[in-house]
Amino acid sequence: MESMALPGLERLLEVCQRLNLGLKTAPPAREPLKAGSLLEGVPFDPILASVYARLGHAAFATKVLRWVLIRSDDQVHRLEEENKRWREKWWKELGEPVIVFGGEVYAYATVPGLADAQGRQPVVLVDTYEFEPQVMPVASNVDRFFDTCARYLEAKVSDPSYQASGKVGIRFPHDAIELLARDEQLVESMRAGRFDSLMRHVEDGTRRWAAQVMGK
């Protein structure tokens, strides 16, 4: 599973380079986490395992976004350390185990308990800066998440204001409704209520955003 194709990741890497948005990568561990291996007692996502078989760390679009893949290589084991902290601090409050793998301002995580028949786990944003954790579903799987990020960046930098100033307002996933709605598996899962337990504390604005993604 670790050698699977990752077209979404490839697209994000290409977009960062082609549009000169900034990109930093580092090599993987000699023995990265395997698909299905346990991290804090829950199975590691197969697509995420494939990502970490290629990269030990990455910082995407550092000039406009700086979305970071949490480091896990032979020298630094921050992925493992962060998820130990999340299990101790947030799992009970969230009501569902998550595996945090990236972010900067917000955390992005897979949800092992919502894996599909192939073991691929959906991706959610978790904002812990609010009184209650705010959870927003953002992709049906990790590689789809990278693909959506790439398309979002392409759309943002094509805006005339960016062309004029070189600055862009990044509000992902809040203003990426149309892109997220293209992820049919994500929308189907949202409509089926699969994320409801994780979203039980979200604010009205997040509920309205989710309704728009679902086309309601």
JOVEN-V65667 format. One record per residue. N is the residue number from 0. RES is the residue in one small letter. NEAR is the number of other C-alpha atoms within 8 Angstrom. Layout:
n:res:near
N:RES:NEAR
N:RES:NEAR
This chain:
n:res:near
0:m:8
1:e:11
2:s:6
3:m:7
4:a:4
5:l:10
6:p:8
7:g:13
8:l:10
9:e:8
10:r:11
11:l:13
12:l:10
13:e:8
14:v:13
15:c:14
16:q:10
17:r:7
18:l:6
19:n:7
20:l:13
21:g:10
22:l:12
23:k:8
24:t:9
25:a:8
26:p:9
27:p:14
28:a:11
29:r:6
30:e:4
31:p:11
32:l:9
33:k:9
34:a:14
35:g:8
36:s:9
37:l:8
38:l:10
39:e:7
40:g:5
41:v:9
42:p:10
43:f:15
44:d:13
45:p:13
46:i:15
47:l:10
48:a:15
49:s:14
50:v:10
51:y:14
52:a:13
53:r:8
54:l:11
55:g:14
56:h:15
57:a:13
58:a:12
59:f:15
60:a:12
61:t:12
62:k:7
63:v:9
64:l:8
65:r:10
66:w:11
67:v:11
68:l:10
69:i:11
70:r:11
71:s:16
72:d:13
73:d:8
74:q:5
75:v:7
76:h:10
77:r:9
78:l:11
79:e:9
80:e:8
81:e:9
82:n:12
83:k:9
84:r:8
85:w:10
86:r:12
87:e:8
88:k:8
89:w:8
90:w:12
91:k:9
92:e:7
93:l:9
94:g:8
95:e:10
96:p:11
97:v:10
98:i:11
99:v:12
100:f:11
101:g:11
102:g:11
103:e:8
104:v:4
105:y:9
106:a:12
107:y:12
108:a:13
109:t:15
110:v:14
111:p:14
112:g:7
113:l:8
114:a:11
115:d:7
116:a:5
117:q:5
118:g:8
119:r:12
120:q:15
121:p:16
122:v:15
123:v:13
124:l:13
125:v:12
126:d:10
127:t:9
128:y:6
129:e:7
130:f:5
131:e:8
132:p:13
133:q:14
134:v:11
135:m:10
136:p:11
137:v:12
138:a:14
139:s:12
140:n:12
141:v:14
142:d:11
143:r:11
144:f:13
145:f:12
146:d:13
147:t:12
148:c:9
149:a:13
150:r:9
151:y:11
152:l:9
153:e:9
154:a:8
155:k:11
156:v:10
157:s:8
158:d:8
159:p:7
160:s:9
161:y:12
162:q:9
163:a:6
164:s:6
165:g:7
166:k:7
167:v:9
168:g:5
169:i:7
170:r:7
171:f:7
172:p:7
173:h:7
174:d:6
175:a:10
176:i:11
177:e:7
178:l:10
179:l:13
180:a:12
181:r:6
182:d:11
183:e:7
184:q:7
185:l:14
186:v:12
187:e:8
188:s:10
189:m:12
190:r:8
191:a:6
192:g:7
193:r:9
194:f:9
195:d:8
196:s:8
197:l:10
198:m:10
199:r:6
200:h:8
201:v:11
202:e:7
203:d:6
204:g:6
205:t:10
206:r:9
207:r:8
208:w:10
209:a:9
210:a:9
211:q:9
212:v:12
213:m:10
214:g:6
215:k:5
